[in-house]
Every structure is written in structure tokens, then in C-alpha cells.
Amino acid sequence: MSTILHIDSSVRAISNSNPSHNSISKNIAHTFIESWRQTGVIDEYIYRDVGINPPSFITQDWIGAVFTAEHKRTEAQKQLLALSDTLINELVVADIIVISTPMYNYGMPAQLKAWFDQVIRVNKTFDFDLARGDFPLQPLLSGKTLIAIASCGEFGFDASQVRAKSNHLMPHLRTLSRYLGVEAMYEIVSEYQEFADSRHQASLKQAYQRAQILAQELAGDKKEEKGNSLTV
């Protein structure tokens, strides 16, 4: 079964009257989804554009509700956590997670961070036990695959490249992915957007090709798994 949770986070729309304003990360992500559909079956598709419809930021009262035992929560506290509960339920049922994001100020958009803050929650997606010593946090979810798709205005953000120390996007996603239950992560990145030259076009083409090929490979693997499970 393929249940895909797709999170877009650019503040730009996928399509605008001025094409130069179209979101690159969203378009690559939607290419991935369409390539998957052409190759395999998506049993359930859950989509959220948190860039245009951002989740609420967490508050002191929200934290208070989280740390109140469920049977003691007031109706107001339950309402405060209603969105978080919904977003977590979407995450729990997904086995494939697609997150598209631009690089804003060398990190993720505030809207995407707000989504992470709503879903990475004690006793829901991780638990906390001081008996584990200096590493008390333990993820509660597992078995998921993350495809992280990013668009960058500059270039050279890989580990050995010139702007590696300025890359606070992918390392942050890798760290947080553990608490989404991710066990395999794939990265697709388009660079040079602000230069608007041949290097950008080459990087963009490569990202689209990578999205198509990866979707076909993963969808094919899922189809094979499903076929094997039917013959057992």
C-alpha cells in the first residue's frame, strides 16, 4: 500500500501569471507525484500546502495542553491540540513523505518549521525517558521514506562544497526526519536560482530528471512489494 503525505512549503504558488514567480520546489515535487502515478498506484494521497496555508505557531498554552494528561485536558486544551492531532494522524498513516521547500535565509521557511513543531510531539511521535541516560528521546514511528525536495538561490551547499557551513536546511531536515519515523531519505536539490543562468537551467533539469527517475524506482518497488504480498 502506498500512502503519500505531500507537504509543500514555498510561499509561492505552483503557477502564477508571471511564470518567473512559480515555485520551483513545488513544481519538482508535483513532477515526482505525477511520475509516481504513471508508474504505480497511490492508495491514499494527503496534500498540504503549508506555505500558503500555514499551521498555527505553538504557544505557551499549547505546550501546557501537551503536558497535561489526556484524561485531564479541558475542552479548550483539546481544541488547541486539534490541528496537531490531525497532522500527526496524517503522518502516522503515510509510508511515503514528500516535503518540498525553498531555502529561505539558509534554512527552512517558518511555515514548514511550524508544521514540524505541530507533529513532533511527546508521547505521539516520540517519548522521553531519563532511564536512557543522555539520550532520553526515542522516536515512536518507523518504516517511512522521505523525499526532500529543495530549491536554493545560491549553490555549493553539499558537505564538501563552498557553502556547506551555510546549509541549515537539509541538515535540519535530516535531524528532524528521525522523529517522523523516516528510515530512508532521498534529496533532490535545484541550485543557482538567483543567478538565472545556464547553470541554473542545468541544475533545474537535473532535479526534474531525478524526481521522475526516483518516483519510478520507488513506485516500482512498492508495486513489486504489493505483488509479492499477494502471492504469499
Backbone bond lengths (Angstrom), bond angles and torsions (degrees), N, CA, C in turn:
res aa  C-N    CA-C-N  psi(-1)  N-CA   C-N-CA  omega(-1)  CA-C   N-CA-C  phi
1 M - - - 1.469 - - 1.519 109.36 -
2 S 1.327 116.51 135.03 1.466 121.36 179.16 1.529 109.49 -114.58
3 T 1.305 115.53 107.18 1.461 121.07 173.70 1.518 106.81 -110.97
4 I 1.328 115.82 116.74 1.460 121.19 -176.44 1.525 110.11 -106.24
5 L 1.311 115.50 126.31 1.462 122.43 170.61 1.519 107.04 -102.93
6 H 1.318 116.49 116.96 1.464 122.18 -175.10 1.526 108.82 -114.55
7 I 1.331 115.59 117.68 1.464 122.53 179.65 1.522 108.79 -114.93
8 D 1.334 117.09 116.26 1.462 122.55 171.52 1.526 108.38 -100.74
9 S 1.342 117.50 143.86 1.474 117.39 -175.28 1.524 115.30 -133.51
10 S 1.320 118.22 0.55 1.460 118.92 176.56 1.523 110.00 -69.47
11 V 1.331 116.43 145.16 1.461 119.80 175.87 1.524 110.63 -76.05
12 R 1.330 117.26 -13.68 1.451 121.08 177.43 1.531 111.17 -83.38
13 A 1.327 115.65 149.15 1.455 120.91 175.86 1.520 109.93 -76.74
14 I 1.314 115.50 161.76 1.458 119.78 178.81 1.522 110.88 -68.92
15 S 1.332 116.57 -28.55 1.461 121.22 -179.48 1.523 109.81 -140.10
16 N 1.315 116.49 130.62 1.462 122.41 -178.87 1.526 109.92 -130.95
17 S 1.329 115.93 163.51 1.467 119.79 176.72 1.521 111.10 -61.44
18 N 1.338 115.95 -31.32 1.462 121.56 172.79 1.528 107.71 -102.57
19 P 1.322 118.90 104.46 1.466 121.31 -175.51 1.522 114.37 -55.94
20 S 1.331 117.50 -26.03 1.463 119.32 -179.79 1.522 111.47 -67.42
21 H 1.335 117.31 -12.88 1.465 121.68 178.24 1.525 112.38 -96.28
22 N 1.323 117.54 -1.54 1.467 119.93 179.24 1.524 111.00 -62.75
23 S 1.304 116.26 142.76 1.462 120.28 178.15 1.525 110.41 -71.16
24 I 1.300 116.64 121.46 1.465 121.39 178.36 1.529 110.63 -70.23
25 S 1.312 116.74 -46.81 1.469 119.78 -177.06 1.526 111.27 -62.25
26 K 1.340 116.93 -40.29 1.465 119.62 178.82 1.523 111.22 -65.33
27 N 1.317 116.80 -42.56 1.464 119.74 -178.73 1.516 112.10 -64.58
28 I 1.322 117.20 -38.82 1.470 119.81 177.09 1.528 109.82 -65.60
29 A 1.330 116.22 -42.53 1.472 120.28 179.83 1.522 111.60 -62.25
30 H 1.335 116.83 -41.54 1.462 119.70 179.99 1.526 110.95 -70.17
31 T 1.319 117.37 -29.36 1.464 120.48 171.97 1.518 110.63 -63.31
32 F 1.329 116.00 -41.73 1.464 120.93 176.98 1.529 110.20 -58.76
33 I 1.328 116.91 -48.19 1.465 121.23 -178.06 1.531 110.79 -62.59
34 E 1.321 117.41 -45.82 1.462 120.24 -179.15 1.520 111.57 -65.34
35 S 1.326 117.23 -36.47 1.467 120.47 177.17 1.517 110.64 -66.01
36 W 1.325 116.56 -37.02 1.466 120.49 176.17 1.528 109.68 -62.58
37 R 1.346 116.52 -46.85 1.467 120.68 -178.88 1.531 111.77 -58.67
38 Q 1.327 116.57 -35.48 1.458 120.67 -178.28 1.530 111.93 -73.25
39 T 1.342 116.02 -22.72 1.461 120.22 -175.18 1.522 112.24 -101.91
40 G 1.304 115.88 -39.67 1.460 120.41 -174.71 1.513 111.71 -140.70
41 V 1.315 114.57 -170.10 1.456 121.68 -176.00 1.519 110.02 -104.18
42 I 1.330 115.61 135.44 1.457 121.17 169.55 1.522 106.57 -104.15
43 D 1.327 117.02 108.66 1.458 120.70 -176.60 1.531 111.26 -71.39
44 E 1.328 115.95 -36.14 1.467 120.10 176.06 1.528 108.01 -147.00
45 Y 1.322 115.21 134.34 1.462 121.42 -179.03 1.523 108.45 -122.95
46 I 1.320 115.93 118.74 1.467 122.16 -179.26 1.518 107.66 -114.28
47 Y 1.315 116.20 121.93 1.465 120.22 -174.84 1.513 111.82 -123.08
48 R 1.332 115.45 135.23 1.460 121.88 173.30 1.525 108.93 -138.37
49 D 1.312 114.85 129.64 1.461 121.02 172.47 1.524 106.91 -103.12
50 V 1.331 115.50 91.20 1.467 119.32 -176.63 1.522 112.10 -79.04
51 G 1.350 116.31 -12.22 1.458 119.12 175.72 1.513 111.53 -69.76
52 I 1.326 115.71 -40.94 1.462 121.15 -178.92 1.527 111.16 -92.80
53 N 1.328 116.99 -31.12 1.475 121.64 178.30 1.533 108.59 -124.10
54 P 1.325 117.49 75.91 1.470 120.38 -172.98 1.516 113.32 -71.44
55 P 1.341 116.64 145.28 1.466 119.98 172.56 1.533 109.95 -66.90
56 S 1.305 115.63 159.85 1.466 120.02 176.16 1.523 109.77 -66.38
57 F 1.327 115.60 147.55 1.455 119.42 170.63 1.525 108.89 -71.81
58 I 1.323 116.04 146.93 1.456 118.92 176.29 1.526 109.37 -71.13
59 T 1.330 115.68 154.36 1.463 122.39 -176.63 1.527 109.72 -130.68
60 Q 1.317 116.27 175.36 1.468 120.61 175.93 1.528 110.45 -60.19
61 D 1.326 117.09 -41.46 1.466 120.09 179.40 1.521 111.05 -66.43
62 W 1.348 116.83 -35.77 1.466 120.70 176.94 1.523 109.79 -61.67
63 I 1.329 116.69 -46.73 1.467 120.77 179.37 1.526 110.19 -62.14
64 G 1.330 116.28 -40.63 1.459 119.69 177.22 1.518 111.79 -59.84
65 A 1.339 116.84 -39.54 1.463 120.51 178.89 1.517 111.28 -66.87
66 V 1.337 116.90 -40.89 1.460 121.13 179.28 1.525 111.24 -59.08
67 F 1.326 116.19 -41.27 1.462 120.22 -176.18 1.521 113.24 -91.62
68 T 1.317 116.81 12.51 1.458 121.99 170.57 1.526 108.37 -97.61
69 A 1.318 117.68 131.67 1.462 120.74 179.66 1.528 109.91 -54.72
70 E 1.335 116.24 141.22 1.466 120.62 -174.07 1.523 112.52 -53.39
71 H 1.335 117.53 -42.34 1.462 120.20 -176.26 1.530 112.51 -73.09
72 K 1.357 116.57 -9.12 1.459 119.82 179.73 1.535 112.57 -106.75
73 R 1.312 117.76 -0.54 1.456 119.69 -177.18 1.525 111.89 -71.24
74 T 1.316 115.03 139.49 1.452 120.73 175.20 1.530 109.21 -77.33
75 E 1.327 116.28 167.79 1.461 119.68 176.93 1.528 110.47 -61.32
76 A 1.328 116.31 -36.88 1.471 120.04 178.99 1.519 110.53 -64.13
77 Q 1.343 117.11 -39.81 1.462 120.18 178.58 1.534 111.07 -67.47
78 K 1.319 116.16 -38.91 1.467 119.62 177.63 1.519 110.80 -62.19
79 Q 1.315 116.34 -39.43 1.462 120.50 177.90 1.528 111.38 -65.68
80 L 1.335 116.03 -38.15 1.457 119.96 178.22 1.522 111.79 -61.25
81 L 1.324 116.48 -31.90 1.472 121.29 -176.80 1.518 113.24 -97.64
82 A 1.327 117.15 1.39 1.471 120.29 -175.05 1.528 111.87 -61.00
83 L 1.330 117.25 -45.56 1.463 119.76 179.32 1.521 110.42 -64.02
84 S 1.316 117.15 -44.94 1.462 121.08 178.28 1.521 111.04 -57.56
85 D 1.330 116.78 -43.79 1.465 120.68 179.12 1.528 110.63 -60.48
86 T 1.326 116.66 -42.64 1.464 120.94 -179.52 1.525 110.93 -64.38
87 L 1.330 116.58 -46.82 1.460 120.44 -179.06 1.524 111.56 -64.28
88 I 1.313 116.75 -38.39 1.463 120.57 178.26 1.529 110.58 -66.50
89 N 1.331 116.93 -41.15 1.466 120.08 178.13 1.526 110.81 -61.09
90 E 1.332 117.04 -38.34 1.464 120.51 176.97 1.520 110.73 -63.52
91 L 1.314 116.25 -40.26 1.462 120.97 178.77 1.521 111.45 -66.29
92 V 1.318 116.47 -43.65 1.465 121.08 -175.48 1.522 111.71 -58.85
93 V 1.341 117.40 -41.53 1.471 119.47 -174.61 1.526 112.68 -80.20
94 A 1.335 117.59 -14.62 1.463 120.83 -176.47 1.523 111.51 -80.41
95 D 1.325 116.20 141.43 1.458 119.27 169.90 1.526 111.07 -108.73
96 I 1.349 116.67 -18.22 1.455 122.27 174.68 1.528 108.04 -120.38
97 I 1.327 117.29 128.85 1.457 122.09 177.53 1.521 107.83 -118.05
98 V 1.321 116.54 126.41 1.460 121.92 175.63 1.525 107.00 -114.81
99 I 1.317 116.60 119.51 1.463 121.32 177.49 1.519 108.32 -120.45
100 S 1.323 116.20 120.30 1.464 119.45 174.46 1.518 108.76 -109.02
101 T 1.335 115.29 139.65 1.459 119.15 -175.54 1.524 111.15 -154.95
102 P 1.318 116.53 138.82 1.463 118.42 167.59 1.525 108.91 -79.50
103 M 1.304 116.58 163.83 1.463 120.73 170.50 1.528 107.29 -93.80
104 Y 1.327 116.30 112.94 1.456 121.54 177.16 1.528 108.52 -108.57
105 N 1.312 116.76 121.18 1.466 120.47 178.98 1.532 111.40 50.60
106 Y 1.333 115.21 40.33 1.461 124.87 175.25 1.530 113.69 71.30
107 G 1.325 117.49 12.50 1.455 120.64 177.61 1.519 110.58 -142.60
108 M 1.325 116.28 -163.80 1.458 120.69 -178.90 1.528 110.76 -86.91
109 P 1.321 117.85 155.66 1.462 120.78 175.34 1.529 111.21 -60.94
110 A 1.316 116.23 150.43 1.470 120.90 178.43 1.526 110.63 -58.73
111 Q 1.334 116.65 -33.68 1.461 120.51 -178.74 1.530 111.43 -64.21
112 L 1.332 116.82 -39.45 1.459 120.03 178.24 1.526 110.36 -70.80
113 K 1.315 116.96 -39.58 1.470 119.69 176.48 1.524 110.33 -61.10
114 A 1.343 116.81 -36.66 1.459 120.44 177.67 1.527 110.94 -62.67
115 W 1.347 116.22 -38.54 1.470 119.73 176.95 1.526 110.39 -63.49
116 F 1.321 116.72 -46.98 1.471 119.79 178.29 1.524 111.13 -58.92
117 D 1.331 117.10 -41.79 1.464 120.12 -178.97 1.527 111.72 -64.17
118 Q 1.341 116.49 -29.69 1.466 120.30 178.66 1.533 112.25 -76.80
119 V 1.340 117.61 -30.35 1.471 119.21 -173.21 1.528 114.05 -100.72
120 I 1.323 117.98 -24.44 1.477 118.75 177.18 1.522 106.82 -88.71
121 R 1.318 114.73 97.92 1.466 121.08 -166.85 1.521 110.50 -138.42
122 V 1.320 115.74 134.63 1.455 121.14 -177.40 1.529 110.51 -59.69
123 N 1.327 114.50 139.05 1.465 124.71 -179.81 1.527 113.52 67.71
124 K 1.321 116.38 7.06 1.461 121.40 175.38 1.527 110.30 -119.05
125 T 1.322 116.44 -56.43 1.462 120.07 178.48 1.530 111.86 -114.17
126 F 1.315 117.11 -9.78 1.464 120.78 171.65 1.517 109.02 -153.38
127 D 1.326 115.70 158.33 1.458 118.76 171.99 1.518 109.64 -120.86
128 F 1.310 115.53 169.77 1.469 122.30 -172.79 1.522 108.26 -133.76
129 D 1.341 115.70 121.83 1.462 120.56 -177.59 1.523 108.87 -143.85
130 L 1.323 116.25 112.29 1.469 120.95 -178.65 1.525 112.26 -67.12
131 A 1.336 117.49 -11.29 1.464 120.03 175.40 1.528 110.83 -65.85
132 R 1.331 116.41 -15.63 1.467 120.55 177.42 1.524 112.17 -83.66
133 G 1.292 117.43 2.87 1.460 120.80 177.73 1.517 112.02 77.36
134 D 1.324 116.34 -131.18 1.461 120.82 -175.03 1.529 113.55 -78.07
135 F 1.317 117.87 -1.14 1.461 121.72 179.29 1.533 109.39 -127.88
136 P 1.325 116.88 68.53 1.466 120.43 -172.64 1.523 115.31 -77.50
137 L 1.341 118.59 -16.35 1.462 121.02 -177.77 1.517 110.57 -85.61
138 Q 1.334 116.25 133.86 1.457 121.54 179.64 1.526 109.46 -136.47
139 P 1.347 118.72 123.63 1.477 120.31 177.89 1.525 111.22 -61.30
140 L 1.320 116.45 146.27 1.460 122.07 178.39 1.528 112.37 -102.56
141 L 1.326 117.18 -13.93 1.462 121.69 -179.67 1.529 109.72 -105.98
142 S 1.326 116.58 159.31 1.467 120.01 -179.86 1.527 109.53 -158.79
143 G 1.334 114.80 172.37 1.457 121.31 170.77 1.509 116.62 78.86
144 K 1.321 118.47 12.91 1.461 121.18 -175.57 1.531 111.48 -101.41
145 T 1.325 115.11 155.38 1.459 122.60 177.01 1.517 108.72 -116.11
146 L 1.332 116.77 132.65 1.463 122.25 179.57 1.522 109.99 -113.03
147 I 1.328 115.53 130.66 1.457 121.76 169.58 1.519 106.29 -110.47
148 A 1.320 117.15 111.08 1.465 122.97 -178.91 1.519 108.50 -101.66
149 I 1.325 115.97 120.81 1.464 122.02 -176.32 1.519 108.58 -118.02
150 A 1.342 116.58 124.82 1.462 120.20 -174.79 1.517 111.51 -132.71
151 S 1.320 114.25 151.39 1.455 122.02 173.54 1.522 108.60 -122.90
152 C 1.339 116.13 131.50 1.462 121.37 -176.57 1.529 110.38 -123.40
153 G 1.301 116.33 140.52 1.455 120.97 178.32 1.519 112.45 -73.31
154 E 1.343 115.73 -32.72 1.467 120.93 179.43 1.529 109.37 -104.16
155 F 1.314 117.65 -154.62 1.463 120.93 -176.13 1.525 109.48 -152.67
156 G 1.336 115.22 170.18 1.462 120.75 174.19 1.511 113.94 79.46
157 F 1.340 117.38 42.44 1.461 120.91 -176.02 1.523 113.88 -99.40
158 D 1.332 118.21 -4.13 1.461 119.68 177.88 1.526 110.84 -65.67
159 A 1.323 115.74 165.57 1.468 121.63 -170.70 1.522 114.25 -53.14
160 S 1.329 117.71 -37.39 1.462 120.37 -174.98 1.527 112.78 -100.29
161 Q 1.334 117.18 8.93 1.454 119.56 -172.59 1.532 112.95 -102.08
162 V 1.316 115.29 177.15 1.458 122.07 -166.78 1.533 114.18 -63.71
163 R 1.333 117.41 -31.29 1.475 119.91 -178.24 1.536 112.18 -109.60
164 A 1.304 116.99 23.43 1.466 120.25 -177.20 1.524 112.39 -56.47
165 K 1.327 116.89 -39.94 1.466 120.35 -177.42 1.523 112.69 -71.34
166 S 1.325 116.01 -15.31 1.466 120.04 179.12 1.521 112.42 -93.07
167 N 1.309 116.71 -4.04 1.463 120.37 -177.15 1.521 110.19 -85.15
168 H 1.336 115.70 100.50 1.461 120.73 176.83 1.519 111.49 -109.66
169 L 1.333 115.55 13.83 1.457 120.34 -179.77 1.526 111.66 -93.23
170 M 1.318 117.01 -67.66 1.463 119.70 -176.78 1.528 113.04 -63.58
171 P 1.346 119.01 -42.02 1.469 117.32 176.37 1.529 112.95 -59.08
172 H 1.333 116.07 -37.22 1.465 120.02 177.96 1.533 110.22 -65.86
173 L 1.332 116.66 -44.35 1.461 120.12 178.08 1.527 111.55 -61.57
174 R 1.322 116.41 -39.95 1.471 119.13 178.98 1.526 110.80 -63.26
175 T 1.325 116.26 -42.64 1.461 120.36 -179.96 1.525 111.16 -63.02
176 L 1.328 116.36 -47.65 1.458 120.72 -176.76 1.525 112.60 -72.38
177 S 1.337 116.89 -26.35 1.465 120.01 -175.88 1.525 112.14 -58.82
178 R 1.315 116.52 -29.95 1.469 120.88 179.46 1.525 110.77 -57.77
179 Y 1.320 116.10 -35.91 1.461 120.48 -177.14 1.526 112.59 -86.76
180 L 1.329 116.32 0.84 1.461 121.25 169.55 1.535 110.28 -94.95
181 G 1.318 116.60 -4.42 1.460 120.62 -176.39 1.512 113.46 86.69
182 V 1.331 116.64 20.23 1.464 121.17 -176.16 1.523 111.02 -79.60
183 E 1.319 115.26 130.77 1.462 121.30 176.85 1.528 112.33 -115.95
184 A 1.328 117.02 -14.47 1.463 121.87 175.49 1.516 107.96 -139.98
185 M 1.337 116.67 130.47 1.460 120.97 -177.63 1.521 109.78 -129.94
186 Y 1.330 115.39 132.99 1.459 122.41 176.92 1.519 108.60 -119.11
187 E 1.335 116.56 141.37 1.458 121.17 -177.51 1.527 110.78 -119.89
188 I 1.316 115.57 133.77 1.464 122.45 175.38 1.520 106.98 -126.97
189 V 1.336 117.08 122.08 1.466 120.17 -173.67 1.527 110.46 -131.65
190 S 1.324 115.33 132.13 1.462 122.09 171.35 1.529 107.66 -107.37
191 E 1.335 116.45 132.50 1.464 120.62 -176.73 1.540 111.53 -120.89
192 Y 1.325 115.42 179.59 1.473 124.34 173.29 1.539 114.24 69.09
193 Q 1.323 119.16 17.30 1.463 119.47 -174.27 1.530 112.40 -56.76
194 E 1.333 117.19 -43.20 1.464 119.72 -176.20 1.531 112.66 -70.57
195 F 1.323 117.34 -17.63 1.464 120.39 179.48 1.526 111.53 -83.05
196 A 1.339 115.45 -26.39 1.470 121.20 175.60 1.531 112.95 49.38
197 D 1.326 115.74 42.18 1.465 120.03 -178.39 1.523 110.03 -120.82
198 S 1.319 116.52 -167.12 1.459 120.87 -177.72 1.528 111.90 -64.08
199 R 1.331 116.75 -28.95 1.466 119.44 177.58 1.526 110.93 -64.80
200 H 1.322 115.69 -39.17 1.471 119.36 177.17 1.521 110.65 -64.97
201 Q 1.313 116.80 -45.05 1.460 120.09 179.96 1.529 111.21 -60.74
202 A 1.329 116.54 -40.36 1.468 120.30 179.12 1.527 111.27 -66.67
203 S 1.343 115.93 -42.68 1.458 120.69 179.48 1.525 110.92 -65.33
204 L 1.333 115.90 -41.16 1.460 121.02 179.43 1.531 110.92 -64.53
205 K 1.315 116.74 -44.91 1.467 121.06 178.40 1.522 110.84 -59.83
206 Q 1.327 115.30 -43.05 1.460 120.03 -179.83 1.528 110.89 -63.44
207 A 1.348 116.88 -39.56 1.464 121.05 -179.80 1.529 110.99 -65.15
208 Y 1.330 116.76 -43.60 1.466 119.95 177.59 1.529 110.77 -62.21
209 Q 1.318 116.86 -43.33 1.457 120.29 179.54 1.524 110.96 -63.70
210 R 1.326 115.80 -41.54 1.463 120.51 178.91 1.529 110.45 -62.95
211 A 1.337 116.88 -40.26 1.461 121.07 179.29 1.529 110.64 -62.91
212 Q 1.320 116.70 -43.92 1.462 120.61 -179.23 1.524 111.62 -65.47
213 I 1.324 115.93 -46.86 1.464 120.37 -177.22 1.526 111.06 -66.48
214 L 1.332 116.62 -44.13 1.462 120.22 -178.79 1.530 110.75 -64.08
215 A 1.332 116.93 -42.17 1.466 120.34 178.33 1.521 110.77 -60.44
216 Q 1.331 116.68 -43.74 1.460 120.54 179.63 1.529 111.21 -62.97
217 E 1.332 115.66 -41.37 1.466 119.89 -179.34 1.529 111.20 -65.82
218 L 1.329 116.47 -47.97 1.468 120.03 -176.87 1.524 111.28 -69.23
219 A 1.338 116.57 -40.86 1.467 119.67 177.58 1.522 110.73 -63.85
220 G 1.336 116.01 -39.31 1.456 120.15 177.42 1.517 111.95 -62.72
221 D 1.338 115.43 -40.84 1.472 119.76 177.87 1.523 110.58 -62.94
222 K 1.334 116.41 -41.37 1.464 120.32 179.85 1.529 110.97 -65.32
223 K 1.316 115.78 -40.16 1.468 120.56 179.35 1.534 110.20 -62.87
224 E 1.335 114.62 -40.87 1.475 119.23 179.42 1.521 110.87 -66.70
225 E 1.347 116.46 -41.59 1.462 120.59 178.06 1.531 110.63 -60.42
226 K 1.336 114.56 -43.58 1.459 119.37 -179.23 1.524 110.76 -64.12
227 G 1.353 115.96 -41.30 1.453 119.78 178.39 1.508 112.04 -63.51
228 N 1.320 117.28 -40.83 1.453 121.71 179.48 1.522 111.13 -65.20
229 S 1.340 116.07 -39.36 1.471 119.33 -178.68 1.529 111.18 -67.73
230 L 1.341 117.20 -28.49 1.456 120.72 179.33 1.514 112.79 -76.16
231 T 1.341 116.05 -22.89 1.468 119.77 -177.50 1.526 112.36 -95.09
232 V 1.331 116.93 -7.13 1.473 118.97 -178.77 1.518 110.58 -73.76
